[in-house]
Amino acid sequence: MLQALTRVGTIKASILSERDIKHMPTPVQRYLNYVGVVGKEKVQNFRISFEGEMKMDPKKDWIPVKTEQYNFVDNPARMFLSRLRWLESL
């Protein structure tokens, strides 16, 4: 993951233009203009963090889990890092 994050730092920033979205359906074009991304720097990567619960066995209790998801656009990849205490549920 560190390699992917380092690579993103070397990508030349570019601006999202009307030309970039011209091939998209009209409602999508309107939405992208409405939310203000046209004329802004293109997204190269993003991170999502969330918390939840999992069951490792239907008969066991729920286990709290914290997850981070990293997404990369230039060389499409998605990486998940999940933290949980599995042994406590056994």
C-alpha angles and dihedrals in degrees: 000000000000088000091053092048091048091049091053089057090062097052115108111243117240134186123244108239137189086253090059092058099036092102092055124095114275094248090054091049090050091049094050090050091046094053090048103240096126107096092024131104115282117251113254100176141348140193129218124194124194142160129215145132134270137191118220090188130017089233095052132079124266115272120216112237133188117201137187120194120198119196126192123196107189095059100017111240138144123200128188126201113190127184120199140143101237097168092062090066097052 
